[in-house]
């Protein structure tokens, strides 16, 4: 089974997450894309207050319920404690029989791979897919997969040495979860940035106020 993994805090999940997951599903011919909700993201727990994991999982579950091939995954929540990709990959391998795993990360995350915990435990078990926005001089808007050698950022290329890696270009959206949290605090609309079912959860739980 060809499985995509898109992990994150999803605080909250937004249209950008869903577009990345859907494009990965289609362009990589994935049978499913698991949106893995972090229990306690080790990079963020000391930086800001994180919404309880059960609420973040509920938002992701609502967001993907009508999207074929996309599933909310609570593997890290069920395990408890800090969330590490090494443990998640091991859990996926135990759950599925000989899965072909595609690990989806953004370009900013790809640059920090050397800081990940126990990366040597799963590097050979996954195909890394770096999700990026199209360049201004892209000549073919239908070209989604680019080889590593076409990337001009030497810093990123060097950080991917030793990985089986590809690049997936998705439509550019200037949107982030932190920006959405600020919008809620400023009493600004989330319409068309977040699924309506997720907006309902945000306001019913008085999140980000």
C-alpha positions as CSV (number, residue, x, y, z in Angstrom):
1,X,0.0,0.0,0.0
2,X,1.3,3.4,-1.0
3,X,0.7,5.6,2.1
4,X,1.4,9.3,2.5
5,X,2.1,10.8,5.9
6,X,1.5,14.5,6.5
7,X,2.2,15.1,10.2
8,X,1.6,18.3,12.0
9,X,0.2,20.1,15.0
10,X,-2.8,21.3,12.9
11,X,-3.6,24.1,15.3
12,X,-5.8,24.7,13.3
13,X,-5.9,22.6,10.1
14,X,-6.5,24.8,7.1
15,X,-7.0,24.8,3.3
16,X,-3.2,24.8,2.6
17,X,-2.8,21.5,4.5
18,X,-5.7,19.9,2.5
19,X,-4.4,21.1,-0.9
20,X,-1.0,19.6,-0.1
21,X,-2.5,16.3,0.9
22,X,-4.8,16.1,-2.1
23,X,-2.1,17.0,-4.6
24,X,0.2,14.4,-3.0
25,X,-2.6,11.8,-3.2
26,X,-3.1,12.4,-6.9
27,X,0.5,13.1,-8.2
28,X,2.0,10.2,-6.2
29,X,-0.8,7.8,-6.8
30,X,-1.2,7.2,-3.0
31,X,-3.9,4.9,-1.8
32,X,-4.3,7.1,1.3
33,X,-2.8,10.1,3.0
34,X,-2.7,10.0,6.8
35,X,-2.9,13.4,8.5
36,X,-1.1,12.5,11.7
37,X,-2.0,14.8,14.6
38,X,0.9,15.4,16.9
39,X,0.2,14.7,20.6
40,X,2.9,17.0,22.1
41,X,5.1,18.4,19.3
42,X,8.5,18.5,20.8
43,X,9.6,21.6,18.8
44,X,6.6,23.7,20.0
45,X,5.6,22.6,23.5
46,X,8.0,25.1,25.1
47,X,7.3,27.9,22.7
48,X,3.5,28.4,23.0
49,X,0.3,27.0,24.4
50,X,-0.9,24.1,22.3
51,X,-4.7,23.3,21.9
52,X,-5.5,19.9,23.5
53,X,-4.8,17.1,21.1
54,X,-8.3,15.7,21.2
55,X,-9.7,19.0,19.9
56,X,-7.0,19.3,17.2
57,X,-7.8,15.7,16.1
58,X,-11.5,16.5,16.0
59,X,-10.8,19.4,13.7
60,X,-8.7,17.3,11.3
61,X,-11.3,14.5,11.3
62,X,-14.0,17.0,10.3
63,X,-11.9,18.6,7.7
64,X,-11.2,15.3,5.8
65,X,-14.4,13.4,6.3
66,X,-15.6,14.0,2.7
67,X,-12.2,13.9,1.0
68,X,-11.5,10.5,-0.6
69,X,-8.2,8.9,0.5
70,X,-7.5,11.4,3.3
71,X,-7.7,10.1,6.9
72,X,-7.2,11.7,10.3
73,X,-4.7,9.6,12.3
74,X,-4.4,9.6,16.1
75,X,-1.5,7.3,16.3
76,X,0.7,9.8,18.1
77,X,-2.1,10.8,20.4
78,X,-2.8,7.2,21.4
79,X,0.9,6.6,22.1
80,X,1.0,9.7,24.3
81,X,4.0,11.8,25.4
82,X,6.2,13.8,23.0
83,X,5.6,13.1,19.3
84,X,8.6,11.9,17.2
85,X,8.5,10.9,13.5
86,X,10.7,7.8,14.3
87,X,8.0,6.4,16.5
88,X,5.2,7.2,14.0
89,X,7.0,5.5,11.1
90,X,7.5,2.4,13.3
91,X,3.8,2.5,14.2
92,X,2.7,2.7,10.5
93,X,5.0,-0.3,9.7
94,X,3.3,-2.3,12.4
95,X,-0.2,-1.3,11.3
96,X,0.1,-2.0,7.6
97,X,1.7,-4.9,5.8
98,X,4.9,-3.8,3.9
99,X,3.7,-0.2,3.3
100,X,5.4,2.1,0.8
101,X,5.7,5.2,2.9
102,X,5.9,8.8,1.5
103,X,6.7,11.3,4.2
104,X,5.5,14.8,3.2
105,X,7.3,17.8,4.6
106,X,7.5,21.5,3.7
107,X,10.8,23.1,2.5
108,X,11.2,24.8,5.9
109,X,11.0,21.4,7.7
110,X,13.3,19.8,5.1
111,X,16.1,22.3,6.0
112,X,15.9,21.1,9.6
113,X,16.1,17.3,9.1
114,X,19.5,17.2,10.8
115,X,17.8,18.4,14.1
116,X,15.2,15.5,14.1
117,X,15.4,12.9,16.8
118,X,16.6,9.3,15.8
119,X,16.3,10.1,12.1
120,X,18.7,7.2,11.3
121,X,15.9,4.8,12.5
122,X,13.6,5.6,9.6
123,X,15.5,7.3,6.8
124,X,15.7,4.2,4.7
125,X,12.1,3.3,5.3
126,X,10.5,6.3,3.7
127,X,10.5,8.3,0.5
128,X,10.8,11.9,1.4
129,X,8.5,14.3,-0.5
130,X,9.4,18.0,-0.1
131,X,6.2,20.1,-0.7
132,X,7.0,23.4,-2.2
133,X,5.4,26.3,-4.0
134,X,5.9,26.9,-7.8
135,X,8.7,29.2,-8.8
136,X,7.9,32.4,-10.7
137,X,9.7,31.2,-13.8
138,X,8.0,27.8,-13.9
139,X,7.2,27.1,-17.6
140,X,4.9,24.2,-17.1
141,X,2.2,24.6,-14.5
142,X,1.4,20.9,-14.8
143,X,4.9,19.8,-13.8
144,X,4.7,18.8,-10.1
145,X,7.6,16.5,-9.6
146,X,11.1,17.9,-9.9
147,X,14.4,16.1,-9.4
148,X,16.7,17.2,-6.6
149,X,19.4,18.5,-9.0
150,X,16.9,21.2,-10.3
151,X,16.7,22.8,-6.9
152,X,18.9,26.0,-6.6
153,X,18.9,26.1,-2.8
154,X,22.3,24.5,-2.0
155,X,21.3,24.5,1.7
156,X,18.3,22.3,1.1
157,X,20.0,20.0,-1.4
158,X,22.8,19.3,1.0
159,X,20.3,18.6,3.9
160,X,18.7,15.8,1.7
161,X,21.9,13.8,1.2
162,X,21.2,10.2,2.0
163,X,17.4,10.5,1.5
164,X,15.3,9.1,-1.2
165,X,13.6,12.4,-2.1
166,X,11.3,14.1,-4.6
167,X,9.8,17.5,-4.9
168,X,6.0,18.1,-5.1
169,X,4.9,21.5,-6.3
170,X,1.5,22.6,-5.1
171,X,-0.5,25.8,-5.6
172,X,0.9,28.7,-3.6
173,X,-1.2,29.9,-0.7
174,X,0.1,32.5,1.8
175,X,-1.6,30.9,4.8
176,X,-0.4,29.5,8.1
177,X,-2.0,28.2,11.3
178,X,-0.3,31.0,13.3
179,X,-1.8,33.6,11.0
180,X,-5.2,32.0,11.5
181,X,-4.9,32.1,15.2
182,X,-4.1,35.8,15.1
183,X,-7.1,36.3,12.9
184,X,-9.4,34.7,15.5
185,X,-7.8,36.8,18.2
186,X,-8.4,40.0,16.1
187,X,-12.0,38.9,15.4
188,X,-11.4,38.5,11.7
189,X,-13.2,36.0,9.5
190,X,-11.8,32.5,8.7
191,X,-14.1,32.0,5.7
192,X,-12.5,30.1,2.8
193,X,-9.3,29.7,4.7
194,X,-10.6,26.9,7.0
195,X,-13.4,24.4,6.4
196,X,-16.7,25.5,7.9
197,X,-16.9,22.5,10.2
198,X,-13.5,23.4,11.6
199,X,-14.6,27.0,12.1
200,X,-17.5,25.7,14.1
201,X,-15.2,23.7,16.4
202,X,-12.9,26.7,16.9
203,X,-15.7,29.0,18.0
204,X,-17.6,26.4,20.0
205,X,-14.5,25.7,22.0
206,X,-13.5,29.4,22.2
207,X,-10.0,28.6,20.8
208,X,-7.3,31.2,20.1
209,X,-9.1,34.0,22.0
